[in-house]
Amino acid sequence: MIVVIGLWLCLTFNPTGWRSQLLTIPLDSQRQTVAQLYLPEPMPDRPPLVILCHGINSSKEFMTFLAVELARQQVAALTFDFSGFGESTSNLDQKPAIANIDEFHLADTRTVLAFVRQTNRFDNHQLGIGGHSMGGTAALSLAKEDSQLRATIVLGIGGLALPNSPQNLLFGVGAYDELNPVWELRDDIIAAAGKNVAVGKLSGDFTAGTARMLVVSPTADHFTAPYDPYLLAEAVNWTIKALDVKSVRPVSLVMPWYTLGWLTIFSSGLGTVANLIWQMARQRSLWWHYGLSLSIVAIDLLIWIASGKLISPAWASNILLFNLALQLLVNYALRCQSNLLVRCRLTALYTVLLLCAFALPGLINGSNQLIVSPSYILQVPQFLLQWSAFLIYNTFLGTKTNLFVAYSFQVVPSYWFLGLVGLEVILPGIVLVAGEKATKFTIKWWRQPWQIRGVGNISGRSLAILGILVLVLLAILYQRLQSGLLVEAVNRGWQAIQVFLQLVLVPALLMIFVVRSPVFQNIEKRLK
């Protein structure tokens, strides 16, 4: 039934009217980046184009939603990987240092813009630029220095702009943005317009290039901004007006719903196939379990060989990720057949707890906006559902980027991918079993009573609990660093401390408090 729903979503919201083309763009004599062009179909003569810049610790795929929606409205879009991210050539010893990362991004964006102009395939008088988060900073900087860019779209971040520079500026932010609250962007849009401008109200004129507007989505936080339907629609409409595009169809978004259908098919298909294999092999000998892992590896090799010939590298990498997840789940189920249903229930319970913990900072940050705009309260359920779905999609993209060195022109697995597959072949189920044991150990220590002996004396057990807490904080810190949220907060003084408290300490304390609570423990007992 769930697969049917996913298929219906994919068929109903299938994004038509566009095609894509892969490119390599030289950044200098030694480095190049992989870019993807999203073109209207049929292709008009010299269409307008918008360059889209991704945020920190992400890749060009994170801007796909907006790129596809623009192409469907007769506006070509180009996404690319910044130096050190995605599939860009990595001959540097390390990624750009935080102190000069803005300069690295700006230099890359300049090079990409020059490449676009040299191709002579697009109308150089109808060019725009946009970006999310740190990519938005690069987009804004380039738009201010290049007055020929007629549309500027900045999502999830603010910046200094003047009434006459850059041209036609749109700021878009989520009401729950953890890094750039709405009130900060209000100050930015007032400076950019040279007067007080209400949220959602247009200031200036598109023809003169002085159009300015700030839009706030009631269903987005910082990292979901590139996927949020409200911000996507505003960005597409803004581009159409700024570039004076004669669109062939009404702006009706399909990518968020198509992706939801795709995720539904992926997850339900994964569960269905894993269950079928488990039912077939659970009564078999241990050698069957090893044989299953080797069979999946054999299929992986066939997919890898066929990639670029019978299967596109992008789809091949997706299938390889599916097979890896299938291998992990099946091996775990076969290794832990006793109480498997109970384990699934507890996994679901703790997954919900994790989602609540990571959603809490956004809700806290958006509380002020809920007071200012009470109507947003009615859309909190939509925000939470949408946030959860986009979190899964965001995790999928991040996992793909980390497990594959290349996946556009060819499939090149990383050492992480090869290591996980190798471990599962040698010791089937070891990866998830190790994660389960670590989780149980952590929860056990969380639930130990605090014991303070004398003034300033803490028992060894309490010190152990403190150590576990530090590990939890480090784990959450790593997750936030991977998402790019904390990297952007560096060098912001007290704001960095505030962001740390919101994004790391608050989720950790919430999880510890809930896990230690009698109510949660009673729920856990009922599920066993």
C-alpha positions, 0 to 999 in steps of 0.5 A: 500500500505504501509503495502504491502511494509512493508510485502515485506521488511520483507519477502525479508530480513527475517533473516534466519539461526539463532535461539535464546535462553534466559539465566539468568546469575548470577552476584553475590549471589544476582543479575542476568542478562538476556542474549540472545544467538544468535546461528547459525542454524543448530548449529555446534559443539562448534562454535566461540562466540562474547560477545556484550555489550550495551551502557549506558541507553540501553539494550541487544536488542540494539545489536540485529542487530550485534548479528543476522548478526554474527549468520548468519555467523556461529558465535554465539553471546551473548547479556546481560543487564548490572547491573541496565539496561534492565531486570537485577536484580535491587536490588541496591538502584540506578544505578552505579554511574557515577564515577565508572560505567566503573568498574561496566560494566567491572565486569559484562562483566568478569562474563559473559565471565567466564559463557561462558567459563564454559558452554563448548558449544563454542570454547574457543580458538575462543572468541571475544568481542564487544560493543557500546559506554560505552559497547565498553569501557568495551569490550576494557578493558576486551580484554586488560586484557584477551589475549585469546580474539581474536577479539575486536570490539569497536563502537562509542567510542575510547580508549587506546590500544597498538600494541600488546594488545588487539588482532585484534582491530577494531574501528568503528565510524560514521562521525557524531558522537556527542561524539567521533569525527573521529580525536580522534579515529585516534589518538587512532588507531595510538597508537594501531598500533604503526604507522600512519594508514589511515582510512579503511586501515588494519595494522598488521596481524590477525594470530598474533593478531596485526590487527588494523583498523579504519572504518568511516561510512558516514551514522551514528552518535553516537546512530545509530552506532549499526544499521548502515549497513556500520559498521555492515558489517565491524564488521561482516567481521572483526570477520570472519577474526579475528576468522578464521571462514569458513562462509556458505554465503556471508556477505549480511545484512538483519536486517536493511531492515527487521527492516524497514519493521517491523516498516512500518507494525507497524506504518501503521497498527497502523494508519489503525486500529486507523482510522477504530475504529475512523470511527466506533465510532465517531458518537457514545455516550461518553459511547462508548468511555469508552467502547473502552478503556475498550475493549482494556484493556480487550484485554491487559489482555488476551495477558498478560495471554497468554504470555509465553503460546500461545504467547512469552513474547517478542511478547506479550510486543510488542502487548501491546505497540501497544495496548497502542499506539492505545488506545492513538490515538483513544481516542485522535481522538474521543475527538478532532474530530473537525479539526482532519485533521488539527491537524494531519498536524500540528503534522507532521510539528512539528515532522519534526521540531523536527527531524531537530533540533535533527539531526543538532548537528550531521551534525555540528559535521560531517562538518569537515569530509565532508570537508575531505571526500567530497564524503560523501556529496552525502550520506547525504540524506541517513544518514538523512533517515536512522537516522530518521528510526533508531531514531524511532526504538531506541525510540521503544526499549527505550519505551519498556525498560521503560514501562516493567520491564520484557519482556523476560521470562515473561511480567511485566508491569511497573507503567508507563504502568499501569498509562498510561492505567489507565488514558486513561480508566478514562479520555479517550484522556487525555494524548495526549490532555495534551501534545497538550495543553502544546505544544500550551502554549510553542509555544505561549510563544516562539512567544511573543516579548522580552521586555527589560525595562531600563538597566537590567530590564526585563518585567514579560512576558520576564521572563516567556519566559525565564522560558519556554526556561529553561523548553525546555532546561530541556526537551531536557536535559532529552531526551539526558540523556535518550539516554545516550549521556550526561551521557558519557560526564560527567567528560570530562571538557570543552568537556562536555560543548561543548557536552551540547551546541551541544546536548541541546542548539543548538536544543532548539535555532533552534526550537525557531528561526524557530517557531518565524520565519514568514516563518514557521508561514505562513506554519503553517497557510496554513496547518490550 
